[in-house]
Amino acid sequence: TQLLEQSPQFLSIQEGENLTVYCNSSSVFSSLQWYRQEPGEGPVLLVTVVTGGEVKKLKRLTFQFGDARKDSSLHITAAQPGDTGLYLCAGGANDYKLSFGAGTTVTVRA
Amino acid sequence: GAVVSQHPSRVICKSGTSVKIECRSLDFQATTMFWYRQFPKQSLMLMATSNEGSKATYEQGVEKDKFLINHASLTLSTLTVTSAHPEDSSFYICSTATADTQYFGPGTRLTVL
Protein backbone atom coordinates (compact mmCIF):
# COMPACT_ATOMS: atom_id res chain seq x y z
CA THR A 1 0.00 0.00 0.00
CA GLN A 2 1.39 3.36 -1.04
CA LEU A 3 1.17 5.91 1.75
CA LEU A 4 2.04 8.70 -0.66
CA GLU A 5 -0.12 9.57 -3.64
CA GLN A 6 1.50 11.28 -6.57
CA SER A 7 -0.29 13.13 -9.31
CA PRO A 8 -0.42 13.19 -12.18
CA GLN A 9 0.84 9.75 -13.11
CA PHE A 10 1.95 10.91 -16.55
CA LEU A 11 2.78 14.37 -17.83
CA SER A 12 3.81 15.28 -21.36
CA ILE A 13 4.63 18.89 -22.13
CA GLN A 14 6.41 21.02 -24.70
CA GLU A 15 9.85 22.43 -24.03
CA GLY A 16 9.59 25.79 -22.29
CA GLU A 17 6.34 25.04 -20.48
CA ASN A 18 6.00 24.78 -16.71
CA LEU A 19 4.85 21.74 -14.77
CA THR A 20 3.91 20.79 -11.23
CA VAL A 21 3.92 17.36 -9.61
CA TYR A 22 2.05 16.76 -6.37
CA CYS A 23 2.70 14.35 -3.55
CA ASN A 24 0.01 13.91 -0.88
CA SER A 25 -0.43 11.78 2.20
CA SER A 26 -2.61 11.42 5.26
CA SER A 27 0.52 10.66 7.27
CA VAL A 28 3.03 13.06 8.74
CA PHE A 29 6.61 12.50 7.70
CA SER A 30 9.81 13.57 9.39
CA SER A 31 11.28 14.38 5.99
CA LEU A 32 10.40 14.20 2.35
CA GLN A 33 12.67 13.53 -0.58
CA TRP A 34 12.27 14.00 -4.30
CA TYR A 35 14.20 11.77 -6.70
CA ARG A 36 14.51 11.61 -10.48
CA GLN A 37 15.10 8.29 -12.14
CA GLU A 38 16.08 7.63 -15.73
CA PRO A 39 15.45 4.26 -17.43
CA GLY A 40 17.88 1.57 -16.33
CA GLU A 41 19.39 3.68 -13.56
CA GLY A 42 18.88 4.16 -9.85
CA PRO A 43 16.99 7.16 -8.45
CA VAL A 44 19.06 10.31 -7.99
CA LEU A 45 18.29 12.55 -5.04
CA LEU A 46 17.10 16.03 -5.98
CA VAL A 47 16.22 17.47 -2.58
CA THR A 48 15.36 16.66 1.02
CA VAL A 49 12.91 18.87 2.92
CA VAL A 50 12.40 18.53 6.64
CA THR A 51 10.64 21.65 7.91
CA GLY A 52 6.91 22.30 7.47
CA GLY A 53 6.38 25.17 5.03
CA GLU A 54 9.90 24.86 3.68
CA VAL A 55 10.62 25.96 0.12
CA LYS A 56 13.81 24.96 -1.68
CA LYS A 57 14.96 26.03 -5.09
CA LEU A 58 17.36 24.15 -7.29
CA LYS A 59 17.88 26.14 -10.48
CA ARG A 60 14.56 25.77 -12.35
CA LEU A 61 13.11 23.37 -9.77
CA THR A 62 11.13 24.58 -6.76
CA PHE A 63 10.16 22.21 -3.96
CA GLN A 64 7.60 22.91 -1.26
CA PHE A 65 6.86 20.96 1.90
CA GLY A 66 3.40 21.50 3.34
CA ASP A 67 2.96 23.19 6.69
CA ALA A 68 1.63 19.95 8.21
CA ARG A 69 4.44 17.90 6.62
CA LYS A 70 1.93 15.67 4.83
CA ASP A 71 2.29 16.92 1.28
CA SER A 72 4.79 18.36 -1.14
CA SER A 73 5.05 19.71 -4.64
CA LEU A 74 7.70 19.95 -7.29
CA HIS A 75 7.48 22.77 -9.81
CA ILE A 76 9.68 22.96 -12.89
CA THR A 77 9.93 26.25 -14.75
CA ALA A 78 10.69 26.33 -18.47
CA ALA A 79 11.08 22.59 -18.75
CA GLN A 80 13.79 21.15 -20.99
CA PRO A 81 14.11 17.73 -22.64
CA GLY A 82 16.78 16.90 -20.05
CA ASP A 83 14.10 17.09 -17.36
CA THR A 84 12.46 13.98 -18.81
CA GLY A 85 12.32 11.13 -16.32
CA LEU A 86 10.41 9.42 -13.54
CA TYR A 87 9.96 11.71 -10.53
CA LEU A 88 9.48 9.99 -7.20
CA CYS A 89 8.58 11.48 -3.87
CA ALA A 90 9.41 9.57 -0.70
CA GLY A 91 8.47 10.19 2.90
CA GLY A 92 10.92 9.46 5.66
CA ALA A 93 10.27 8.07 9.13
CA ASN A 94 12.53 7.83 12.13
CA ASP A 95 13.62 4.30 11.22
CA TYR A 96 15.39 5.48 8.03
CA LYS A 97 12.76 3.73 5.88
CA LEU A 98 11.20 5.54 2.97
CA SER A 99 7.66 5.25 1.68
CA PHE A 100 7.56 5.95 -2.03
CA GLY A 101 4.87 7.45 -4.17
CA ALA A 102 3.92 5.68 -7.39
CA GLY A 103 5.92 8.14 -9.45
CA THR A 104 5.20 10.66 -12.16
CA THR A 105 6.57 10.05 -15.64
CA VAL A 106 7.48 13.39 -17.17
CA THR A 107 8.18 13.74 -20.87
CA VAL A 108 9.41 17.06 -22.23
CA ARG A 109 9.15 17.29 -26.01
CA ALA A 110 11.66 19.36 -27.92
CA GLY B 1 25.88 12.55 -0.96
CA ALA B 2 26.93 8.97 -0.50
CA VAL B 3 28.22 6.95 -3.45
CA VAL B 4 26.78 3.48 -3.91
CA SER B 5 27.78 0.89 -6.47
CA GLN B 6 26.12 -2.34 -7.53
CA HIS B 7 27.49 -5.37 -9.32
CA PRO B 8 26.59 -6.73 -11.74
CA SER B 9 24.60 -4.12 -13.63
CA ARG B 10 22.89 -6.78 -15.70
CA VAL B 11 22.56 -10.52 -15.30
CA ILE B 12 20.75 -13.17 -17.31
CA CYS B 13 20.35 -16.60 -15.80
CA LYS B 14 18.49 -19.83 -16.32
CA SER B 15 15.49 -20.72 -14.21
CA GLY B 16 16.50 -22.60 -11.07
CA THR B 17 19.90 -21.01 -10.65
CA SER B 18 20.96 -18.57 -7.93
CA VAL B 19 22.20 -15.06 -8.52
CA LYS B 20 24.17 -12.85 -6.15
CA ILE B 21 24.00 -9.05 -6.35
CA GLU B 22 26.51 -6.89 -4.50
CA CYS B 23 25.89 -3.43 -3.09
CA ARG B 24 28.83 -1.36 -1.93
CA SER B 25 28.93 1.90 -0.04
CA LEU B 26 32.05 3.54 -1.44
CA ASP B 27 32.55 6.60 0.73
CA PHE B 28 30.94 5.97 4.08
CA GLN B 29 30.25 3.18 6.50
CA ALA B 30 26.71 1.95 6.18
CA THR B 31 25.22 0.11 9.12
CA THR B 32 21.90 0.05 7.32
CA MET B 33 21.20 -0.66 3.67
CA PHE B 34 17.93 -1.26 1.89
CA TRP B 35 17.02 -3.54 -0.99
CA TYR B 36 14.23 -2.63 -3.39
CA ARG B 37 12.62 -4.22 -6.40
CA GLN B 38 11.14 -2.23 -9.24
CA PHE B 39 8.95 -3.56 -12.03
CA PRO B 40 8.64 -1.69 -15.34
CA LYS B 41 6.90 1.66 -15.07
CA GLN B 42 6.31 1.18 -11.37
CA SER B 43 7.73 2.68 -8.22
CA LEU B 44 10.24 1.12 -5.85
CA MET B 45 9.00 -1.57 -3.49
CA LEU B 46 11.06 -2.15 -0.35
CA MET B 47 12.05 -5.79 0.05
CA ALA B 48 14.21 -5.76 3.15
CA THR B 49 16.40 -3.78 5.49
CA SER B 50 19.96 -5.03 5.69
CA ASN B 51 21.66 -4.53 9.06
CA GLU B 52 25.41 -4.88 9.45
CA GLY B 53 26.27 -7.79 11.69
CA SER B 54 22.70 -8.98 12.23
CA LYS B 55 19.80 -10.53 10.37
CA ALA B 56 17.96 -8.62 7.72
CA THR B 57 14.41 -7.45 8.31
CA TYR B 58 12.03 -8.44 5.51
CA GLU B 59 8.88 -6.68 4.43
CA GLN B 60 5.59 -8.49 4.45
CA GLY B 61 5.24 -10.88 1.54
CA VAL B 62 8.98 -11.15 0.82
CA GLU B 63 10.34 -14.67 1.27
CA LYS B 64 13.48 -14.53 3.38
CA ASP B 65 14.61 -17.97 2.23
CA LYS B 66 14.37 -16.96 -1.39
CA PHE B 67 16.02 -13.56 -1.08
CA LEU B 68 19.06 -14.08 1.12
CA ILE B 69 20.70 -10.94 2.45
CA ASN B 70 24.14 -10.76 3.99
CA HIS B 71 25.64 -7.56 5.44
CA ALA B 72 28.97 -8.75 6.75
CA SER B 73 30.80 -5.43 6.62
CA LEU B 74 30.01 -1.73 6.82
CA THR B 75 30.58 -1.32 3.10
CA LEU B 76 29.04 -4.41 1.55
CA SER B 77 25.59 -5.98 1.46
CA THR B 78 24.67 -8.85 -0.84
CA LEU B 79 21.32 -10.07 -2.09
CA THR B 80 21.14 -13.63 -3.37
CA VAL B 81 18.09 -14.64 -5.36
CA THR B 82 17.90 -18.39 -4.85
CA SER B 83 16.31 -20.77 -7.35
CA ALA B 84 15.36 -17.87 -9.56
CA HIS B 85 12.24 -18.06 -11.73
CA PRO B 86 11.03 -15.83 -14.56
CA GLU B 87 8.71 -13.96 -12.19
CA ASP B 88 11.81 -12.83 -10.26
CA SER B 89 12.95 -10.87 -13.30
CA SER B 90 13.08 -7.27 -12.18
CA PHE B 91 15.29 -4.27 -11.47
CA TYR B 92 16.91 -4.62 -8.06
CA ILE B 93 18.20 -1.47 -6.36
CA CYS B 94 20.03 -0.99 -3.07
CA SER B 95 20.46 2.13 -1.02
CA THR B 96 22.36 3.40 1.97
CA ALA B 97 20.72 5.55 4.61
CA THR B 98 21.80 8.65 6.46
CA ALA B 99 19.65 10.41 9.03
CA ASP B 100 16.94 11.56 6.64
CA THR B 101 18.02 10.60 3.14
CA GLN B 102 18.77 7.49 1.12
CA TYR B 103 21.31 7.26 -1.68
CA PHE B 104 20.70 4.67 -4.32
CA GLY B 105 22.91 2.39 -6.34
CA PRO B 106 22.60 2.24 -10.12
CA GLY B 107 20.52 -0.94 -10.00
CA THR B 108 20.86 -4.49 -11.31
CA ARG B 109 18.66 -5.76 -14.11
CA LEU B 110 17.91 -9.46 -13.53
CA THR B 111 16.42 -11.51 -16.33
CA VAL B 112 15.53 -15.12 -15.61
CA LEU B 113 14.95 -17.25 -18.69
Interface residues (C-beta under 8 A of the other chain):
Chain A: Q2 S30 S31 Q33 Y35 G40 E41 G42 P43 V44 L45 T48 V50 L88 A90 G92 Y96 K97 L98 F100 G101 A102 G103 T105
Chain B: G1 V4 Q6 T32 F34 K41 Q42 S43 L44 M45 L46 T49 F91 I93 S95 A97 A99 D100 T101 Q102 Y103 F104 G105 P106 G107 R109
